[in-house]
């Protein structure tokens, strides 16, 4: 693989399942040292794209390149880590034995002790996999994905079933891996997770990439801004104003969304001179994602 080259690329991919077109001229790249988030509603084609990059399925058109080779090649697999939504692992095998087995597949794995400490599973090494809770199993699956010190890592809904502490721990490991130069493809339904971790985002809708760019560029596609304040005005009254998209009350807080914040602020201050704790915030990735997918659909 050439220096500064993408770790993996999909170029003009067409993939069908019978008469169903799963991916339609899809192109995007996964860069070293970055998290790329592949987002989309259920059925958008995310799992199909991952399957192509892993060599689990083949496309009818286009080209897939992974770490300078073809997906599924042994040399590529030995530099790749994978954590899928569902994993079938031997129930009776102890966690430490699973880690030792998976580490043996890689040329330069991290030590068992280092992986266990980093992923928070040190107390689980002697426990059979079947006796772990759902959240503990997800932590072990993550440990198996990163134990080989991969150059390319696929994380498919990695924090489903994890508590807040375990999720933040996983996020920290992801940041450490990208600092090492690891390229990561992340799929997640937690948009705050993508916003916290990803540098680039590709949004799939019905098998097509409908938006791609940095997180800031994706957020900028939404014209909505949020106003949050403590006001005596009723949400129903504010909702009737022109240029107000939504208005709702959460205890003493009034929350307003609008694409024309300046005009709404002038009217708000005129209608309630006693307004206080005024905050204005642009739309986050979640709001932009909803807008993009609605427009694409």
N, C-alpha and C positions, 0 to 999 in steps of 0.2 A: 504494500500500500504506500503510495507517495505521500511525502510530508505535506501536511495541511489539506490533504484530500478528505472528503467525507468518509466517515466510518461505514456508512451504508446509504444506498440510494434506491429509490423506486423511480423509474423513468418511463412515463407514458404507459402505465400498467393497465391492462384490460383483463378482468377475471370474471368468468361466468360460472354459474352453477345451473346447468341446463339452460332454460330460457331466461333465468334471472341474471341480470347484470349486477355483479357485486361491487366491482371497481371499474370506473369508467375514465380512462386516461389520467390516472393518478400519478403525480410526481411529487416527491419531497425527499429531503436529505437529513441524515442524522450526523451531527458534527462532533468531533472529539472534544472532550472537556465541557460539554453542554448537555443539558436536559432538553429534549424535544418532546413536547406534549402532543399526542395525537388525540384529538377530542371529537366527539360526535354523539348523537343520540343512539339508542339501541338500534342495531341493524344497519348502521351507517357504513360498515365495512372495516372497522378497526381490527377485529380479530382476523379477518381475511388478510389484511396487510401484514400483520405480525406473522401469520402462517407462511406467507410468501418469503419474508425476510429470514425465517427459520428454516426454510426449505421443506416445510411440511406439505406444501401444495405448490402448484405451478400455474403461471399465468398463460393466457392465450395470446397476449401481446405485450410488448414492452420488455424492459430489462431490469433485473434485480442484481445489485452488486453489494457484497458484504465483506468488509475488511480486505478489499482487493481481490476477492475470489467469488465463487458461486455459493449461494446459501446452501447449507447442509454439508459442505465439504468438511472433512475431518479437521483440517488445519484451521478452518473458520470456527468450528464448534469448540475447539480447544482454547479459543480466546473470547468466547461468548458466555454470558450468564443469562439465565432465563427464570423469571417468576411469573407463571401464568395464573389465571383466575382459579383454575381447578388443578389439583395435583393428586395423582394416585401414587402414594408411597407405601412401602411395606409396613404393615401395622405393628409387627412384633419386633422390628429392628429398633435398637436404641438410637436416640438422637445423635450421640457422639459417633456411633458406627456409620450412620448415614452420612455425616459430615466427612468422615475419613474416606469413605468410599468415593464420594463426589470429588473430594480434593485430589484423589489419585488420578482423575481423568485429565488434570491440568498440568502443564509443564512447570509453572511457577506459582503454586497456590500460597495463600496466606496460611500461617500456622493455625492449628485447631484452637489454641488458646486465644489468639488474636481475634479470630472470627467470633468465637463465643463471647468474648468480652465486648466486642464492637456491637454485636446484635442483641446482647442481653439474654443469651440462652445458656449461660454458664451453669445454672442450677438444673438444667433440663437434660444434660448430656447422658445421664444414666437412665433416663425415662424412655420406655417404648413409645413410639410415635402415636399409637392408638390411644394412649392414656393422656395425651396432651389435650388441652382445651382448644377450641377453634382458633382463638387468638394466638395461643402458643404455637400451634401448627403453622400459622401464617408467618410468625417470626422465624421458625425453623426453615420454612420454604425460602424466606429472604436470605437467611444465612447460607443455604445451599446455592443460591443464585450468585452470591458475591464471594464465596470462599475461594474461587479459583483466580481471584485478582483479574477479572475480565477487562478487556479493552472495550467491549460493547455489551451493554446490559439492557435486557427487555423487562420492564416492570408493568404487568397488566393488572390494573386495579390492586396495587400492592397493599394498601392500608385498609381494605375491607375487613371488618371484624376486629380491628385493633383499637385499643383504648387510646386516649389522648397522649399519654406518656409514651406508649410504644410507637405511636405515629410520629411524634416529634423525634424520637430516637432514630427511626428509619430515615426521616428527612435529613438528620445530621450525617448519617452514613452516606446518603446520596451526595450530599455536598462534599464530603471527603473524597468520594470516588471521582467526581468531576474535577476536583482540584488536582487529582493524579493524572487527569487526561482521559478518563473513561467517558465514552459516549453512551448516553442513556435515552431510550425511547420509553416514555411514560404514557399509559392510558389510564384515565381516572374519571369518575363521575363527580369527584370532589373538586370543584373548580378553584377553591381556595388553595388546594394542594398544587394544582398546576400553576397558579399565580405565584405561589411561594417558591417553587422549584425550577420552573421552566424558563429558559431564555427565548426559545422559539416555540410557536404553536402552529399546528395545522388542523383545520376544522373540516371534518368529513361529514357530508350530508348526502344520503342516498348514493353512496359510492363515488362521489366527486369531492375534490378539495375545493371548498367554496371560499376559504380565507386562509392566508398563511402569512406569518411575519413574527416579529418580536411580540412579547406580551404587551408592550406599550403600544405597538402599532395596532394590535387587535383591540385593545381597550379603546383606542382613539376612534374606532369605527362606530362606536356608540356616542350619539350626541347628547344623551341624557346626563344630567347632573343631579346630585341629591342635595337637598337642603334639610338640615335637622336643627330644630330649635325648640325652646320652651315658649309656648304661646297660648293665649286664651282663645284663639280662633278655633272654630269647629272644622274638622277635616272635611265635612260635607260642603261647607262654605268655600274652602280653598279649592276643593276638587272641581268646583264649577268655574273657576277662573280659566280664561283662555291660556294656552301654552302649558297648563299643568297636566301631566300625564297621569299621575296618581298622587293621592294624599291620604295619609292614614295616621292614626294616633296610637302611640304606645306609651301608656300611662301619661305622664305630663309632656312627653315629647311629641312634637308634630313633625312628621317626615313627608317630604314632598319630592317628587321626581319631575323634572322638566328639561326640555332642550333649550329653553330660553331663561336661564337662571337670573340674569340681570333684571329683566322685566318683572319676574316673580318676586325678587327681593324688594324692588321698589314698592310694589303693591303690598307686600307683606308688612314692610315697615310703616307704610301709610295706614294700613288697617289695624295694626297693633303696635303702637309706639313702645309698649312695654316688653316687646319680644327680647329674649335673652338667650345666652348659650348658643349663639348662631354658628352653625358649621355648614360649609359647602364642600362637597366632595364629588369628584368625577366618577363615572361608572366604573365598576370593577370588571374583571374578566368574566364573571358570571353573567352580569347584565349584558355585556357585549356578546357573549356566546348565545344567550337567549335571542337577542335581536338578530344575529347572523343566521341562526338555524331557522327562525321563523320566516325571515325573508327568503332564504334558500328553498324552504319547503313550499 
